[in-house]
Amino acid sequence: MLERGVEVDHITLFRWIQHYAPEMEKRLRWYYKPTLGFSWQVDDPKGGA
């Protein structure tokens, strides 16, 4: 924001994130729904090497 000549305090950014993050997550969640029958797993790194 400073590049655009707007000085914003870090507390202001924190409050903005706290206020708008739930709404953004709700709207974006629709795009990230996995398709039916599709799943993936990450290998467990606990295996001995």
C-alpha positions as CSV (number, residue, x, y, z in Angstrom):
1,M,0.0,0.0,0.0
2,L,2.9,2.3,0.7
3,E,3.8,2.0,-3.0
4,R,0.5,3.7,-3.8
5,G,1.0,6.4,-1.2
6,V,-1.3,5.0,1.4
7,E,0.2,4.4,4.8
8,V,-1.5,1.6,6.7
9,D,-0.7,0.4,10.2
10,H,-0.2,-3.3,10.8
11,I,-3.1,-3.3,13.3
12,T,-5.4,-2.0,10.5
13,L,-4.3,-4.9,8.3
14,F,-4.8,-7.4,11.1
15,R,-8.3,-6.1,11.8
16,W,-9.2,-6.2,8.1
17,I,-8.1,-9.8,7.9
18,Q,-10.0,-10.8,11.0
19,H,-13.1,-9.1,9.5
20,Y,-13.0,-10.3,5.9
21,A,-11.2,-13.7,6.1
22,P,-14.3,-15.7,7.0
23,E,-16.3,-14.2,4.1
24,M,-13.5,-14.8,1.7
25,E,-13.1,-18.4,2.8
26,K,-16.8,-19.0,2.4
27,R,-16.8,-17.7,-1.1
28,L,-13.6,-19.5,-2.2
29,R,-14.5,-22.8,-0.6
30,W,-17.0,-23.4,-3.5
31,Y,-14.1,-23.4,-6.0
32,Y,-12.0,-25.8,-4.0
33,K,-14.5,-28.6,-3.5
34,P,-13.1,-31.9,-4.7
35,T,-14.9,-33.6,-7.5
36,L,-16.8,-36.8,-6.6
37,G,-14.6,-39.9,-6.5
38,F,-11.4,-37.9,-6.5
39,S,-9.0,-38.0,-3.6
40,W,-5.3,-37.9,-3.1
41,Q,-3.0,-38.7,-0.2
42,V,0.5,-37.7,0.7
43,D,3.0,-40.4,1.6
44,D,3.6,-40.7,5.3
45,P,7.2,-39.5,6.0
46,K,7.4,-41.6,9.1
47,G,8.6,-44.7,7.2
48,G,12.1,-45.7,7.9
49,A,14.8,-44.6,5.4
